[in-house]
Amino acid sequence: MLEFSKKVLNKVSFDKKLFKKELQKSLRWLSKTEMTHLKIWALATFSQYKNIILEVFDQIS
């Protein structure tokens, strides 16, 4: 599911709202370890959405 989540996020990264929605959805399917990997990958790949990524991950903590 981690790789699938990455593919989806890459495809929707053109739209901020859609990116946030898909990131939230991805977290429902991932284990804690996969969530950590996704967070690191997302922050490295989508630095323009840093605030959104941190906000979404803070909601699950």
Secondary structure by P-SEA (a helix, b strand, c coil): caaaaaaaaaaacccaaaaaaaaaaaaacccaaaaaaaaaaaaaccccaaaaaaaaaaaac
